[in-house]
């Protein structure tokens, strides 16, 4: 996955690609993998870094959606549970089984959740991660030692998947590239090209690193830009109706002492009607999320004070060790690309999370809705739709059992390099060179060799790419990550051939962005 080589391919080859995918988040990545696995030629273009926006700000769960089951959306839950099981099988170095405890409040809760979660398990069929079961109060407290005993009567345990979103994105992109896809970050689509019949036949984009402009041809152009989908639809038709109703979800990150052990907590009833998760992740605890309708999309949404206070207040009710603002290591906000409801006044939590494909008069296909768990199925549906639309022969999906790059079973989650999977050997090989095994941060357990690996093989172009997405330092401890920035910039500059001025700007840019992750 070398950026200069892929830009070079586009320069030297003026062919018409089968697919041009606009957007390098979960949706676009799923489409690129699916199309390339079927043998189609693919170019994916992302205006910033892969998963810069929504797709790096998830709750870190691969799940069927317990609350969607409560809403009666059985089809979505069944689909998501199937995809959850496939991800555990295809990317075991990144996706794992995590048991959750739901604290209950009386006999009605205990029966409701036990029955509901038994149905949840049955919908997963042979891909189930484990059976749900009722727990006595003492067993609940034994599993979650920091749970407030005054707030529970008993408990129910169930299983779901946990993952690292941006690491899955990078490995899936590497999988697509191994299947001949071209994937490019920092390439901003500025316009759609149309033929004499008004049909979209390509795109114009600018390489933001060189300011060079390109025009490429494609049989099928796909708008997979998530919360920014309406921007592309406006390029296609200035009178296009709004399709996205963005909703902001905020998470805080706490020290592991707030939730020792290896079990998560799901609080099913919060003041805003959502569920609140406490999820063990990279030796920290992710707590969230909120649901706040947002009028304007942003690459870097900022958590509102009231959202942070809501999470702290709700968590404090259920934990014996109540978190306060000074305990928050990082706070991050992401926008959900929810499908806009035609009925005014709908709360975003009631808008469907199932994905939808829209075909414009110009032939542009737009994917909206969906979530990380179903990203593979979203890709499958989009490519199926394209084959039907274009009159191509149908090729069966190849991704259900496709092993994701880095595939490695039984990784040791205490190993700070575990998320590289089979690539760990390559990182350690670089570490054998002088100074490459030195630590950049002892608390976050990052070494110099990881920076070099990210630049050479994972298309990291900026300090933020590395600290926020190739590793998760920005989310795990925002202040500590700012301290790491100068060292990361120095190593990256040597790899990329950049000067001292570039390093200073990178550190300043990263510090500015990351200040919004600190309370």
BAVO-224235 format. One record per residue (C-alpha): residue number from 0; residue in one letter; x, y, z. Coordinates in nm, 4 decimals, m for minus. Example, Ala and Ser with C-alpha at 12.3 -4.5 7.8 and 13.67 -1.06 7.14 Angstrom:
2
- k/r/u/v/w
- 0/A/1.2300/m0.4500/0.7800
- 1/S/1.3670/m0.1060/0.7140
//
This chain:
519
- k/r/u/v/w
- 0/X/0.0000/0.0000/0.0000
- 1/X/0.2406/0.2648/m0.1294
- 2/X/0.0788/0.5965/m0.2190
- 3/X/0.3312/0.7194/m0.4768
- 4/X/0.3111/0.3910/m0.6677
- 5/X/m0.0691/0.4073/m0.6862
- 6/X/m0.0748/0.7710/m0.7972
- 7/X/0.1839/0.6658/m1.0575
- 8/X/m0.0515/0.3953/m1.1860
- 9/X/m0.3278/0.6515/m1.2398
- 10/X/m0.0862/0.8858/m1.4203
- 11/X/0.0411/0.6256/m1.6649
- 12/X/m0.2902/0.4475/m1.7280
- 13/X/m0.5894/0.6301/m1.8762
- 14/X/m0.8181/0.3239/m1.8668
- 15/X/m1.1797/0.3270/m1.7589
- 16/X/m1.2133/0.1697/m1.4148
- 17/X/m1.5088/m0.0487/m1.3234
- 18/X/m1.5623/0.1339/m0.9931
- 19/X/m1.4640/0.4757/m0.8625
- 20/X/m1.5491/0.4886/m0.4930
- 21/X/m1.5618/0.8314/m0.3275
- 22/X/m1.5016/0.8025/0.0475
- 23/X/m1.2505/0.6110/0.2575
- 24/X/m1.4586/0.5277/0.5634
- 25/X/m1.6171/0.1947/0.6525
- 26/X/m1.8680/0.2088/0.3648
- 27/X/m1.6195/0.2889/0.0883
- 28/X/m1.3657/0.0409/0.2209
- 29/X/m1.6257/m0.2383/0.2235
- 30/X/m1.7202/m0.1606/m0.1361
- 31/X/m1.3564/m0.1484/m0.2518
- 32/X/m1.2831/m0.4847/m0.0937
- 33/X/m1.5968/m0.6488/m0.2353
- 34/X/m1.5504/m0.5158/m0.5893
- 35/X/m1.1787/m0.5981/m0.6080
- 36/X/m1.2412/m0.9473/m0.4655
- 37/X/m1.4796/m1.0128/m0.7581
- 38/X/m1.2088/m0.9075/m1.0012
- 39/X/m1.3314/m0.5569/m1.0848
- 40/X/m1.0901/m0.2662/m1.1244
- 41/X/m1.1338/m0.0175/m0.8399
- 42/X/m1.0118/0.3276/m0.7411
- 43/X/m1.1012/0.4580/m0.3941
- 44/X/m1.0501/0.8297/m0.3196
- 45/X/m1.0521/0.9841/0.0284
- 46/X/m1.0220/1.3620/0.0732
- 47/X/m0.8385/1.3377/0.4077
- 48/X/m0.7060/1.0232/0.5749
- 49/X/m0.8884/0.6912/0.5709
- 50/X/m1.1533/0.6833/0.8504
- 51/X/m1.0627/1.0403/0.9523
- 52/X/m1.4235/1.1147/1.0430
- 53/X/m1.7075/0.8911/1.1641
- 54/X/m1.5410/0.5547/1.1037
- 55/X/m1.2632/0.6112/1.3596
- 56/X/m1.4998/0.7347/1.6323
- 57/X/m1.7160/0.4272/1.6956
- 58/X/m1.7945/0.2601/2.0303
- 59/X/m1.5468/m0.0128/1.9237
- 60/X/m1.8195/m0.2775/1.9077
- 61/X/m1.9013/m0.5294/1.6369
- 62/X/m2.2564/m0.6034/1.7413
- 63/X/m2.6030/m0.7014/1.6315
- 64/X/m2.7613/m0.4087/1.8125
- 65/X/m2.9518/m0.5129/2.1212
- 66/X/m3.1597/m0.1947/2.1118
- 67/X/m3.2614/m0.2552/1.7480
- 68/X/m3.4059/m0.5858/1.8646
- 69/X/m3.6089/m0.3944/2.1264
- 70/X/m3.7367/m0.1757/1.8404
- 71/X/m3.8503/m0.4870/1.6537
- 72/X/m3.5927/m0.4581/1.3729
- 73/X/m3.5221/m0.8307/1.3643
- 74/X/m3.3926/m0.8330/1.0050
- 75/X/m3.1207/m0.5764/1.0775
- 76/X/m3.0167/m0.7610/1.3937
- 77/X/m2.9962/m1.0984/1.2162
- 78/X/m2.7881/m0.9479/0.9365
- 79/X/m2.5537/m0.7733/1.1810
- 80/X/m2.5095/m1.0853/1.3960
- 81/X/m2.4141/m1.2852/1.0870
- 82/X/m2.1603/m1.0211/0.9862
- 83/X/m2.0275/m1.0075/1.3436
- 84/X/m1.9579/m1.3814/1.3289
- 85/X/m1.7831/m1.3544/0.9913
- 86/X/m1.5593/m1.0747/1.1191
- 87/X/m1.4533/m1.2783/1.4218
- 88/X/m1.3549/m1.5575/1.1812
- 89/X/m1.1872/m1.3391/0.9159
- 90/X/m0.9999/m1.0908/1.1359
- 91/X/m0.9358/m1.2659/1.4707
- 92/X/m0.6374/m1.0374/1.5432
- 93/X/m0.8720/m0.7362/1.5533
- 94/X/m1.2188/m0.8671/1.6436
- 95/X/m1.2810/m1.0663/1.9593
- 96/X/m1.5615/m1.2008/2.1745
- 97/X/m1.6389/m0.9742/2.4712
- 98/X/m1.8915/m1.0581/2.7417
- 99/X/m2.1160/m0.7799/2.8713
- 100/X/m2.3096/m0.7573/3.1941
- 101/X/m2.6454/m0.5765/3.2084
- 102/X/m2.7306/m0.4658/3.5640
- 103/X/m3.1012/m0.5306/3.6272
- 104/X/m3.3619/m0.3609/3.8493
- 105/X/m3.6153/m0.6147/3.9649
- 106/X/m3.7874/m0.9280/3.8372
- 107/X/m3.9401/m0.7674/3.5239
- 108/X/m3.5959/m0.6521/3.3986
- 109/X/m3.4430/m0.9921/3.4665
- 110/X/m3.7100/m1.1763/3.2655
- 111/X/m3.7161/m0.9161/2.9845
- 112/X/m3.3406/m0.9137/2.9258
- 113/X/m3.2921/m1.2875/2.9707
- 114/X/m3.5639/m1.3654/2.7143
- 115/X/m3.4591/m1.0857/2.4774
- 116/X/m3.0927/m1.1838/2.4810
- 117/X/m3.1757/m1.5514/2.4354
- 118/X/m3.3522/m1.4470/2.1124
- 119/X/m3.0405/m1.2383/2.0270
- 120/X/m2.8280/m1.5541/2.0576
- 121/X/m3.0708/m1.7635/1.8515
- 122/X/m3.0662/m1.5071/1.5675
- 123/X/m2.6875/m1.5520/1.5439
- 124/X/m2.7380/m1.9255/1.4835
- 125/X/m2.4079/m2.1126/1.4343
- 126/X/m2.2124/m1.7839/1.4479
- 127/X/m2.3184/m1.7182/1.8085
- 128/X/m2.0355/m1.6029/2.0368
- 129/X/m2.1824/m1.7614/2.3496
- 130/X/m2.5065/m1.8091/2.5387
- 131/X/m2.6637/m1.5344/2.7469
- 132/X/m2.7442/m1.6186/3.1067
- 133/X/m2.8987/m1.4790/3.4210
- 134/X/m2.6593/m1.3858/3.7046
- 135/X/m2.7228/m1.3547/4.0758
- 136/X/m2.6346/m1.0243/4.2425
- 137/X/m2.3196/m1.1714/4.3966
- 138/X/m2.2023/m1.3120/4.0608
- 139/X/m2.2711/m0.9781/3.8924
- 140/X/m2.0593/m0.7963/4.1514
- 141/X/m1.7907/m1.0626/4.1200
- 142/X/m1.7642/m0.9995/3.7432
- 143/X/m1.7911/m0.6178/3.7677
- 144/X/m1.6140/m0.5297/4.0920
- 145/X/m1.6791/m0.1550/4.0554
- 146/X/m2.0562/m0.1861/4.0001
- 147/X/m2.2677/m0.0011/4.2584
- 148/X/m2.4508/m0.2766/4.4544
- 149/X/m2.7291/m0.0349/4.5518
- 150/X/m2.8239/0.0145/4.1854
- 151/X/m2.8766/m0.3486/4.0881
- 152/X/m3.0928/m0.6416/4.1870
- 153/X/m2.9215/m0.9052/3.9701
- 154/X/m2.7698/m0.9176/3.6217
- 155/X/m2.7696/m1.0752/3.2766
- 156/X/m2.4544/m1.1664/3.0832
- 157/X/m2.4393/m1.1741/2.7036
- 158/X/m2.1724/m1.1776/2.4326
- 159/X/m2.0839/m0.9354/2.1541
- 160/X/m1.7814/m0.8463/1.9441
- 161/X/m1.5188/m0.5822/2.0140
- 162/X/m1.2708/m0.4404/1.7621
- 163/X/m1.0356/m0.1612/1.6639
- 164/X/m1.2116/0.0333/1.3886
- 165/X/m0.9213/0.2058/1.2115
- 166/X/m0.6942/m0.0973/1.2303
- 167/X/m0.9674/m0.3018/1.0608
- 168/X/m0.9943/m0.0262/0.7988
- 169/X/m0.6207/m0.0282/0.7214
- 170/X/m0.6031/m0.4070/0.7039
- 171/X/m0.9119/m0.4232/0.4802
- 172/X/m0.7608/m0.1625/0.2484
- 173/X/m0.4412/m0.3697/0.2347
- 174/X/m0.6571/m0.6698/0.1438
- 175/X/m0.8195/m0.4716/m0.1392
- 176/X/m0.4793/m0.3503/m0.2635
- 177/X/m0.3539/m0.7103/m0.2712
- 178/X/m0.6506/m0.7721/m0.5044
- 179/X/m0.5326/m0.4870/m0.7337
- 180/X/m0.7449/m0.2005/m0.5988
- 181/X/m0.5983/0.1514/m0.5990
- 182/X/m0.6703/0.3354/m0.2731
- 183/X/m0.5623/0.6950/m0.2140
- 184/X/m0.5891/0.9268/0.0835
- 185/X/m0.5628/1.3077/0.0583
- 186/X/m0.7302/1.3050/m0.2833
- 187/X/m1.0247/1.5435/m0.2883
- 188/X/m1.3007/1.4894/m0.5475
- 189/X/m1.3922/1.8325/m0.6848
- 190/X/m1.6392/1.7385/m0.9556
- 191/X/m1.8218/1.4646/m1.1419
- 192/X/m1.7616/1.4080/m1.5139
- 193/X/m2.0695/1.3409/m1.7285
- 194/X/m2.1077/1.2113/m2.0818
- 195/X/m2.3307/1.3566/m2.3564
- 196/X/m2.6324/1.1734/m2.2114
- 197/X/m2.5870/1.3313/m1.8690
- 198/X/m2.4623/1.0114/m1.7101
- 199/X/m2.1726/1.0209/m1.4614
- 200/X/m1.8665/0.8758/m1.6343
- 201/X/m1.5819/0.9781/m1.4058
- 202/X/m1.4504/1.2241/m1.1488
- 203/X/m1.2072/1.5121/m1.1164
- 204/X/m0.9886/1.5156/m0.8092
- 205/X/m0.6951/1.7038/m0.6612
- 206/X/m0.3997/1.5372/m0.4945
- 207/X/m0.3807/1.7562/m0.1838
- 208/X/m0.0114/1.6770/m0.1346
- 209/X/0.1004/1.8097/m0.4732
- 210/X/m0.2041/2.0189/m0.5788
- 211/X/m0.1985/1.8226/m0.9057
- 212/X/m0.5371/1.7739/m1.0739
- 213/X/m0.6569/1.4470/m1.2259
- 214/X/m0.9550/1.3261/m1.4244
- 215/X/m1.0338/0.9550/m1.4318
- 216/X/m1.3056/0.7547/m1.6021
- 217/X/m1.5274/0.4983/m1.4336
- 218/X/m1.8183/0.2772/m1.5380
- 219/X/m1.9753/0.3101/m1.1927
- 220/X/m1.9122/0.6047/m0.9606
- 221/X/m2.0156/0.5456/m0.5988
- 222/X/m2.0840/0.8079/m0.3341
- 223/X/m1.9754/0.6473/m0.0055
- 224/X/m1.8974/0.9635/0.1895
- 225/X/m2.1173/0.9007/0.4926
- 226/X/m2.2235/1.2222/0.6622
- 227/X/m2.0885/1.4156/0.3604
- 228/X/m2.3008/1.2249/0.1062
- 229/X/m2.5164/1.5302/0.0358
- 230/X/m2.2079/1.7276/m0.0795
- 231/X/m2.1496/1.4784/m0.3623
- 232/X/m2.5215/1.4678/m0.4439
- 233/X/m2.5154/1.8479/m0.4798
- 234/X/m2.2235/1.8130/m0.7234
- 235/X/m2.4417/1.5764/m0.9236
- 236/X/m2.7577/1.7891/m0.9003
- 237/X/m2.7764/2.1255/m0.7222
- 238/X/m3.1451/2.0573/m0.6456
- 239/X/m3.0789/1.7212/m0.4751
- 240/X/m3.2851/1.6572/m0.1611
- 241/X/m3.1171/1.6107/0.1757
- 242/X/m3.0581/1.2419/0.2532
- 243/X/m2.8526/1.2574/0.5738
- 244/X/m2.9627/1.3464/0.9261
- 245/X/m2.6317/1.3501/1.1176
- 246/X/m2.6326/1.2669/1.4860
- 247/X/m2.3353/1.3215/1.7163
- 248/X/m2.2162/1.0470/1.9462
- 249/X/m1.9615/1.1282/2.2166
- 250/X/m1.7347/0.8921/2.4117
- 251/X/m1.4958/0.9437/2.6990
- 252/X/m1.1906/0.7314/2.7741
- 253/X/m1.0991/0.6414/3.1332
- 254/X/m0.8253/0.4522/3.3108
- 255/X/m0.8759/0.0741/3.3419
- 256/X/m0.9238/0.1064/3.7192
- 257/X/m1.2822/0.2205/3.6586
- 258/X/m1.3642/m0.1188/3.5060
- 259/X/m1.1076/m0.3836/3.6050
- 260/X/m1.1370/m0.7262/3.4521
- 261/X/m1.2339/m0.8320/3.1024
- 262/X/m1.6088/m0.7729/3.0969
- 263/X/m1.8007/m0.4770/2.9576
- 264/X/m2.1139/m0.3174/3.1009
- 265/X/m2.4273/m0.2240/2.9096
- 266/X/m2.6680/0.0148/3.0834
- 267/X/m2.9935/m0.0235/2.8886
- 268/X/m3.1906/0.2787/3.0120
- 269/X/m3.0418/0.6280/3.0107
- 270/X/m3.2136/0.9674/3.0299
- 271/X/m3.2073/1.0148/2.6507
- 272/X/m3.3402/0.6682/2.5768
- 273/X/m3.0107/0.5289/2.4485
- 274/X/m2.7935/0.2590/2.5983
- 275/X/m2.4609/0.3398/2.7642
- 276/X/m2.1644/0.1082/2.7142
- 277/X/m1.8518/0.0735/2.9264
- 278/X/m1.6089/m0.1143/2.7040
- 279/X/m1.2579/m0.2407/2.7946
- 280/X/m1.0302/m0.1390/2.5049
- 281/X/m0.6485/m0.1271/2.4740
- 282/X/m0.6119/m0.1318/2.8544
- 283/X/m0.8505/0.1637/2.8897
- 284/X/m1.2277/0.1963/2.9228
- 285/X/m1.4407/0.3609/2.6513
- 286/X/m1.7695/0.4997/2.7869
- 287/X/m2.0508/0.6224/2.5620
- 288/X/m2.2449/0.7220/2.3735
- 289/X/m2.4757/1.0209/2.3326
- 290/X/m2.7288/1.1071/2.0648
- 291/X/m2.7365/1.4737/1.9661
- 292/X/m2.8836/1.5900/1.6326
- 293/X/m2.6327/1.8110/1.4495
- 294/X/m2.7124/2.0612/1.1749
- 295/X/m2.3675/2.0891/1.0125
- 296/X/m2.1290/1.8070/0.9280
- 297/X/m1.7643/1.8387/1.0322
- 298/X/m1.4464/1.6326/0.9933
- 299/X/m1.3598/1.7124/1.3558
- 300/X/m1.6833/1.7401/1.5558
- 301/X/m1.6355/1.8657/1.9114
- 302/X/m1.7979/1.7134/2.2188
- 303/X/m2.0422/1.9440/2.3929
- 304/X/m2.0039/1.9971/2.7671
- 305/X/m2.3557/1.8703/2.8297
- 306/X/m2.2760/1.5459/2.6451
- 307/X/m1.9675/1.4851/2.8593
- 308/X/m2.1600/1.5637/3.1775
- 309/X/m2.4381/1.3245/3.0732
- 310/X/m2.1885/1.0372/3.0314
- 311/X/m2.0087/1.1129/3.3588
- 312/X/m2.3372/1.1471/3.5491
- 313/X/m2.4824/0.8228/3.4085
- 314/X/m2.1614/0.6256/3.4707
- 315/X/m2.1389/0.7645/3.8258
- 316/X/m2.4800/0.6188/3.9107
- 317/X/m2.3621/0.2675/3.8377
- 318/X/m1.9977/0.2701/3.9520
- 319/X/m1.8596/0.2745/4.3060
- 320/X/m1.5692/0.4793/4.1676
- 321/X/m1.7472/0.7752/4.0091
- 322/X/m1.5516/0.9360/3.7218
- 323/X/m1.5054/1.3146/3.7133
- 324/X/m1.3762/1.5456/3.4398
- 325/X/m1.0147/1.5247/3.5587
- 326/X/m1.0245/1.1450/3.5111
- 327/X/m1.0999/1.1724/3.1385
- 328/X/m0.7919/1.0770/2.9330
- 329/X/m0.9586/1.1656/2.6037
- 330/X/m1.2987/1.2647/2.4725
- 331/X/m1.4013/1.2073/2.1119
- 332/X/m1.7060/1.2836/1.9015
- 333/X/m1.8244/1.1117/1.5852
- 334/X/m2.1175/1.1732/1.3525
- 335/X/m2.3557/0.8962/1.2516
- 336/X/m2.4633/0.9105/0.8867
- 337/X/m2.8266/0.8301/0.9584
- 338/X/m3.0811/0.8241/0.6798
- 339/X/m3.2946/1.1388/0.6973
- 340/X/m3.6567/1.0759/0.7827
- 341/X/m3.9249/1.2232/0.5586
- 342/X/m4.1297/1.2922/0.8720
- 343/X/m4.0210/1.5998/1.0629
- 344/X/m3.9535/1.5688/1.4330
- 345/X/m3.8170/1.2121/1.4355
- 346/X/m3.5436/1.1614/1.6914
- 347/X/m3.2265/1.0305/1.5278
- 348/X/m3.2192/0.7234/1.7496
- 349/X/m3.5477/0.6220/1.5809
- 350/X/m3.4109/0.6591/1.2288
- 351/X/m3.3121/0.3277/1.0726
- 352/X/m2.9494/0.2131/1.0892
- 353/X/m3.0055/m0.0206/0.7951
- 354/X/m2.8218/0.0863/0.4815
- 355/X/m2.9908/0.2126/0.1679
- 356/X/m2.8704/0.2550/m0.1906
- 357/X/m3.0004/0.5466/m0.3974
- 358/X/m2.9601/0.5727/m0.7740
- 359/X/m2.9561/0.9241/m0.9170
- 360/X/m3.0809/1.0077/m1.2661
- 361/X/m2.7152/1.0445/m1.3648
- 362/X/m2.6425/0.6832/m1.2656
- 363/X/m2.4510/0.7814/m0.9524
- 364/X/m2.5028/0.5311/m0.6714
- 365/X/m2.5121/0.6605/m0.3130
- 366/X/m2.4925/0.4426/m0.0039
- 367/X/m2.6339/0.5904/0.3156
- 368/X/m2.6941/0.4556/0.6652
- 369/X/m2.5351/0.1356/0.7854
- 370/X/m2.2684/0.0755/1.0486
- 371/X/m1.9228/m0.0797/1.0853
- 372/X/m2.0546/m0.4257/1.1722
- 373/X/m2.2297/m0.4620/0.8356
- 374/X/m1.9669/m0.2909/0.6184
- 375/X/m1.8890/m0.6121/0.4258
- 376/X/m2.2582/m0.6758/0.3509
- 377/X/m2.2999/m0.3137/0.2429
- 378/X/m2.0208/m0.3681/m0.0094
- 379/X/m2.1809/m0.6892/m0.1316
- 380/X/m2.5198/m0.5213/m0.1819
- 381/X/m2.3674/m0.2251/m0.3661
- 382/X/m2.1703/m0.4434/m0.6077
- 383/X/m2.4772/m0.6676/m0.6648
- 384/X/m2.6803/m0.3556/m0.7450
- 385/X/m2.4117/m0.2317/m0.9861
- 386/X/m2.3969/m0.5631/m1.1723
- 387/X/m2.7747/m0.5556/m1.2166
- 388/X/m2.7770/m0.1890/m1.3201
- 389/X/m2.4876/m0.2223/m1.5671
- 390/X/m2.6091/m0.5511/m1.7129
- 391/X/m2.2923/m0.7309/m1.6051
- 392/X/m2.2884/m1.1043/m1.5365
- 393/X/m2.3393/m1.1678/m1.1662
- 394/X/m2.0293/m1.2828/m0.9782
- 395/X/m2.0884/m1.4416/m0.6382
- 396/X/m1.9472/m1.2569/m0.3380
- 397/X/m1.5934/m1.3657/m0.2456
- 398/X/m1.5665/m1.1869/0.0896
- 399/X/m1.7692/m1.4018/0.3299
- 400/X/m1.4681/m1.6185/0.4014
- 401/X/m1.1938/m1.3809/0.2852
- 402/X/m0.9187/m1.3531/0.5467
- 403/X/m0.8341/m0.9917/0.6222
- 404/X/m0.4705/m0.8805/0.5880
- 405/X/m0.2865/m0.9492/0.9149
- 406/X/m0.5022/m1.2547/0.9886
- 407/X/m0.3650/m1.4338/1.2929
- 408/X/m0.5416/m1.6590/1.5406
- 409/X/m0.4992/m1.6563/1.9185
- 410/X/m0.3133/m1.3273/1.9523
- 411/X/m0.1889/m1.2299/2.2971
- 412/X/m0.3837/m0.9157/2.3903
- 413/X/m0.1210/m0.8310/2.6524
- 414/X/0.1308/m0.7868/2.3708
- 415/X/0.1311/m0.4143/2.2771
- 416/X/0.1838/m0.5071/1.9093
- 417/X/m0.0955/m0.7686/1.8941
- 418/X/m0.3168/m0.5639/1.6593
- 419/X/m0.0628/m0.5991/1.3770
- 420/X/m0.1439/m0.9689/1.3580
- 421/X/0.0902/m1.1411/1.1111
- 422/X/0.2534/m0.8033/1.0352
- 423/X/0.4085/m0.7975/1.3824
- 424/X/0.7145/m0.9814/1.2491
- 425/X/0.7690/m0.7042/0.9942
- 426/X/0.7464/m0.4342/1.2618
- 427/X/0.9950/m0.6239/1.4809
- 428/X/1.2312/m0.6652/1.1855
- 429/X/1.2457/m0.2853/1.1500
- 430/X/1.2946/m0.2730/1.5279
- 431/X/1.6263/m0.4582/1.4897
- 432/X/1.7803/m0.1527/1.3256
- 433/X/1.9652/0.0988/1.5394
- 434/X/1.7337/0.3026/1.7622
- 435/X/1.4171/0.1570/1.6104
- 436/X/1.3167/m0.0397/1.9204
- 437/X/1.3321/0.2707/2.1398
- 438/X/1.0087/0.3704/2.3097
- 439/X/0.8238/0.6876/2.2080
- 440/X/0.5822/0.6428/2.4989
- 441/X/0.6196/0.3930/2.7800
- 442/X/0.2624/0.4392/2.9020
- 443/X/0.1154/0.3790/2.5557
- 444/X/0.3863/0.1260/2.4616
- 445/X/0.4724/0.2625/2.1178
- 446/X/0.8169/0.2178/1.9598
- 447/X/0.9987/0.3994/1.6772
- 448/X/0.9647/0.1032/1.4394
- 449/X/0.5865/0.1436/1.4329
- 450/X/0.6194/0.4906/1.2807
- 451/X/0.8429/0.3611/1.0021
- 452/X/0.6058/0.0700/0.9364
- 453/X/0.3046/0.3029/0.9186
- 454/X/0.4749/0.5294/0.6626
- 455/X/0.6107/0.2505/0.4431
- 456/X/0.3197/0.0067/0.4453
- 457/X/0.0073/0.1771/0.5832
- 458/X/0.0085/0.5083/0.3950
- 459/X/0.0485/0.7297/0.7022
- 460/X/0.1246/1.0797/0.5702
- 461/X/0.0940/1.3002/0.8778
- 462/X/0.1660/1.2863/1.2500
- 463/X/m0.2089/1.2748/1.3088
- 464/X/m0.2447/0.9740/1.0762
- 465/X/m0.0026/0.7834/1.2974
- 466/X/m0.1067/0.8962/1.6452
- 467/X/m0.4824/0.8999/1.5828
- 468/X/m0.5405/0.6109/1.3421
- 469/X/m0.2377/0.3821/1.2730
- 470/X/m0.2055/0.3672/1.6498
- 471/X/m0.4820/0.4909/1.8820
- 472/X/m0.2757/0.7187/2.1057
- 473/X/m0.4970/1.0250/2.0515
- 474/X/m0.8018/0.8405/2.1837
- 475/X/m0.6225/0.6509/2.4604
- 476/X/m0.4442/0.9488/2.6176
- 477/X/m0.4681/1.2797/2.4324
- 478/X/m0.2131/1.4676/2.6476
- 479/X/0.0436/1.1896/2.6247
- 480/X/m0.0016/1.1753/2.2464
- 481/X/0.0821/1.5467/2.2156
- 482/X/0.4106/1.4804/2.3989
- 483/X/0.4858/1.2080/2.1440
- 484/X/0.4251/1.4292/1.8391
- 485/X/0.7762/1.5839/1.7981
- 486/X/0.9472/1.2424/1.8024
- 487/X/0.6918/1.0987/1.5583
- 488/X/0.7359/1.3998/1.3271
- 489/X/1.1145/1.3545/1.3255
- 490/X/1.0940/0.9862/1.2279
- 491/X/0.8262/1.0521/0.9641
- 492/X/1.0243/1.3405/0.8156
- 493/X/1.3241/1.1112/0.7659
- 494/X/1.1038/0.8551/0.5888
- 495/X/0.9155/1.1063/0.3741
- 496/X/1.2109/1.3329/0.2950
- 497/X/1.0590/1.6340/0.4714
- 498/X/1.2408/1.9207/0.6459
- 499/X/1.2391/2.0873/0.9882
- 500/X/0.9665/2.3315/0.8845
- 501/X/0.7374/2.0388/0.7960
- 502/X/0.8032/1.8831/1.1382
- 503/X/0.7154/2.2039/1.3231
- 504/X/0.3928/2.2466/1.1247
- 505/X/0.2951/1.8849/1.1810
- 506/X/0.3407/1.9146/1.5568
- 507/X/0.1476/2.2440/1.5656
- 508/X/m0.1374/2.1005/1.3555
- 509/X/m0.1594/1.7876/1.5677
- 510/X/m0.1532/1.9821/1.8934
- 511/X/m0.4332/2.2083/1.7695
- 512/X/m0.6597/1.9198/1.6668
- 513/X/m0.5905/1.7104/1.9743
- 514/X/m0.6572/1.9951/2.2167
- 515/X/m1.0269/1.9286/2.1416
- 516/X/m0.9848/1.5764/2.2845
- 517/X/m0.8780/1.7141/2.6235
- 518/X/m1.1253/1.8430/2.8812
//
